[in-house]
Amino acid sequence: MMQRRSFLSAGLGLGAGAALSSLDLSAQIKTPKQAPELVITLNSGEQMLLSKFRGKVVMLEFLLTTCPHCQVCSSTMQKVYADMGDKFQPLGAAINPNNMTEARMMVPQYIYSLGLRFPVGWTNREMAYQWLEARTTGPIYFPQVVFIDRKGVIRHHFPGGDDFFKSEEANMRKTLRELLSEHAAVPGKSARKGV
């Protein structure tokens, strides 16, 4: 039976994820909805805004650098990204349990050890919890994977422990194909014929 890592939002630290059959997830984004702004700080110190990627399909992973399931997810994202080129934008946002200093220190090694070629940085835990619509009690399971369409709308959210992760590569590809096949609206063009 699959288990995922969890971070207890009450401040109790890391613990093993509960078995899938007994999960009581405390973060579940109601989709579809417009993606709120998110700031991810890169190793260079640059603050990257999620809105910068409007017009592209985005796969965003909220992760813990010490979580083996997050490492597998990030590696799978890299594999899919290498195969699909620049058709979509993968992003990683670390939320380490102790503080942002820990995440900042661990992200470079995380990127290097996994051979990641997409932006991975760290973000404020409280901002991330608000973004994920997390309740103030109960565990939050990682990784948390979010798919955002070209219009900046969150279309899918898969919290750690979800069946999505049983076949995560196949499910990533399927979800990306679905979103990439949708026609992006061209700004300034009317949807009516002849206009």
MOGI-V707389 format. One record per residue. SS is DSSP state (~ for helix, > for strand, _ for the rest). PSI is psi in whole degrees, -180 to 180 (* if undefined). D_CENTER is the distance of its C-alpha to the mean C-alpha in Angstrom with 1 decimal. Layout:
ss = (SS;SS)
psi = (PSI;PSI)
d_center = (D_CENTER;D_CENTER)
//
This chain:
ss = (_;_;_;_;>;>;>;>;_;_;_;_;>;>;>;>;_;_;_;~;~;~;_;_;_;_;>;_;_;_;_;_;>;>;_;_;_;_;>;>;>;_;_;_;_;_;>;>;>;~;~;~;~;_;_;_;>;>;>;>;>;>;>;_;_;_;_;~;~;~;~;~;~;~;~;~;~;~;~;~;~;~;~;~;~;~;~;>;>;>;>;>;>;>;_;_;_;_;_;~;~;~;~;~;~;~;~;~;~;~;~;~;~;~;_;_;_;_;_;>;>;>;_;_;~;~;~;~;~;~;~;_;_;>;_;_;_;_;>;>;>;>;_;>;>;>;>;>;_;_;_;_;>;>;>;>;>;>;>;_;_;_;~;~;~;~;~;~;~;~;~;~;~;~;~;~;~;~;~;~;~;_;_;_;_;_;_;_;_;_;_;_;_;_;_)
psi = (133;143;151;157;148;154;121;114;-13;0;17;-7;-165;148;163;142;149;159;149;-39;-18;16;136;84;140;11;116;106;133;117;156;153;154;133;126;162;148;135;124;124;124;169;-32;-12;-11;136;114;131;137;-37;-18;-25;12;135;-11;152;133;135;115;127;120;129;164;130;-22;0;118;-32;-36;-39;-42;-44;-46;-42;-40;-41;-43;-43;-46;-41;-42;-37;-37;-5;-141;28;-22;170;109;146;147;136;109;137;83;150;-32;-54;175;-26;-42;-46;-46;-39;-31;-20;-44;-43;-38;-48;-48;-49;-28;-6;38;138;23;161;126;129;-156;159;162;128;-44;-40;-43;-42;-40;-43;-40;1;42;140;164;-10;157;167;152;125;138;151;165;118;131;135;129;132;179;-24;2;23;129;119;-32;143;125;102;151;138;-15;152;-21;-37;-10;-32;58;-38;-49;-41;-36;-48;-44;-47;-42;-43;-42;-50;-36;-25;-16;140;131;137;136;121;136;-3;142;151;-15;147;144;4;*)
d_center = (23.2;19.5;18.3;15.0;14.9;15.0;15.4;18.2;17.6;21.4;21.4;22.8;20.4;18.8;20.1;19.9;18.0;20.5;21.6;19.9;23.0;23.1;19.5;19.6;16.0;16.0;12.7;12.7;12.0;15.1;14.5;15.5;15.3;15.1;12.0;13.3;13.5;11.3;12.9;11.5;14.7;15.3;18.0;20.6;20.2;19.1;16.9;14.6;14.0;11.2;14.4;15.7;13.9;15.6;17.4;14.8;12.4;8.8;6.0;2.9;2.0;4.3;7.3;11.1;13.1;15.8;14.0;15.3;12.9;9.9;12.4;13.1;9.6;9.4;13.0;12.6;10.1;13.0;15.6;14.4;14.1;17.6;19.0;17.8;18.4;17.4;17.0;13.3;11.1;8.3;6.8;6.1;6.9;9.4;11.1;14.1;16.5;19.6;18.8;17.2;20.1;19.1;15.6;17.3;19.8;17.7;15.0;17.8;18.9;15.4;15.2;18.9;19.1;16.4;17.7;14.5;15.5;12.5;11.7;10.3;11.6;11.8;11.7;14.1;13.5;15.4;13.6;10.2;12.2;13.9;10.9;9.8;13.5;14.2;17.9;19.8;21.0;19.8;17.2;13.4;12.2;9.6;7.3;5.3;3.7;4.6;7.4;9.6;13.2;15.7;17.0;14.0;13.8;10.9;12.2;10.3;8.3;8.6;9.2;10.5;14.0;13.6;15.9;13.1;12.8;16.6;16.5;12.9;14.3;16.5;14.1;11.6;14.8;16.2;13.4;13.4;17.2;17.4;15.6;17.3;20.6;20.6;22.9;21.7;24.2;26.2;26.7;30.4;31.3;32.5;31.5;35.3;37.3;39.6;38.0)
//
